[in-house]
Amino acid sequence: IDWVKAPMPGLVLDIKVQPGDAIKKGDTLLILEAMKMENAIKSPIDAVIKSVEVAPQQAVDKNAILVHFQ
């Protein structure tokens, strides 16, 4: 797995990671608001963040790439 995609369309509320961060499986990467609910998008793997492809308050479509892993 090289990236995390949006599971649904929504609005990025908060980003919890930065490029270079080492993260563990289950760590929260960002908060996505969809259908008036806040969803914590979590890492499926242990990895290092290569890049964050979204910004706070950005609307994203389903399957938009949110975060790349190294």
C-alpha positions, 0 to 999 in steps of 0.5 A: 500500500502506497497511499490512503484514499478517501473512503467517501466524498467529504471535507478535510477538517484537520490533518494530524501528520506531516511529511517525514512522520513515522506512523503506526497502523491505526494512527489517525492521519486526518479527520474527514467530515462526511454527512455531518459526521467526523470520520478519523481516517487511520493508517492501514500500515506502519509507514513514513509519510511521504506527502500529504495531498490535501489541505484543511477545508479542502473538499475531496471526492471518493477515492481521492488520494489523501496521503502517500507513504514512502 
